[in-house]
Each structure stands twice: as C-alpha cells, then as structure tokens.
C-alpha cells in the first residue's frame, strides 16, 4: 500500500505539472526548437504515464505481482527523472527568455538613440540646404545686379558715344560753315577789291 500511495502521489504531481503556468517566449529559431523538443518530450511522458496508469488500474490492488511493482517503480523513477530534466529545460528557457528580453530592451534604447541622432542630422542637413539655397539666391541676385549695372553702364557709354559723335558732327559742320563763310568773304573781297 505504501508503494501504491507513493506511485499515485507521483502521478498526481505529473498531472499537476502538466497544468503548470507557462510564460510566452520571444519566438526565434533557438527558442522555437527548444519549445518543440520540450513539447515532444512532454507528450512522450504523458503517453507513457497514461499507459502505466492503465496497467496499474488493470491490476487488482491486493494481487500485485512484486516483480511488476518493481518494474512500475523503475518506470516511475524514470518519469520523475524526465520531469526533473524538463523542469531544468524550462528554467533554461526562462533564463534565455530574460536574456533575450534584456537584449531587446537594450536594442530598443539604441534604436531610440539612433533615431534621435538621425533626426538631429536630418535637421542639420535641412538647415545647411536652406543656407546653401539662400547663398545661391544671394549670388543670383548679385549677378543680376551686376548684369543690370553693366547694361546701364554700357547704355550710358553708348549715349555718351552718340553725344560725342553728334558734337563732332556739329563741330565739323561748324568748321565747314566757317570755312564756307571765309571763302565767301574772300570771294566778296576779291570782287570788291
């Protein structure tokens, strides 16, 4: 009876272990592989446990074969060992999950830092482009003013050249008149004289 009660207690523990709360793990290839391996081993343990339970229930309690009980105890110890291994794997998974979460938080912090730095660089780039455009506008305005001044100077020079030409023509015309008047006076004096 003591063996039977201990075996039943182990079976109850296995049943309770099956209902133990679990925590989600960030899905990556390593965690997914560990989860699949853990699930397959738990399914194997559950199947073997159900088989053993059926075998134990099929045997009457008072007519248990001592050799069969030893075999049952060995199987139960093997199941207990597997359960301990599974708990160890679960603890490793939890540790790995915590490490991955810490790494994720650290990467999120770095992303925020890089995002802030990127925004600063983009703002500086926009300011430099605005400055460059303003300088280009100032250069275009200066070139337009220089062209307008050059055109005005050329127009003024052309007007002065025309004025000089007109004055030269008047001077030549005045000289021609003066010479014509002198010639006419000389002819008049020759006739008069």
Secondary structure, DSSP 8 states (H G I E B T S, - for coil): -HHHHHHHHHHHHHHHHHT---------HHHHHHHHHHHHHHHHHHHHHHHHHHHHHHS-STT--HHHHHHHHHHHHHHHHHHHHHHHHHHHHHHHHHHHHHHHHHHHHHHHHHHHHHHHHHHHHHHHHHHHHHHHHHHHHHHHHHHHHHHHHHHHHHHHHHHHHHHHHHHHHHHHHHHHHHHHHHHHHHHH-
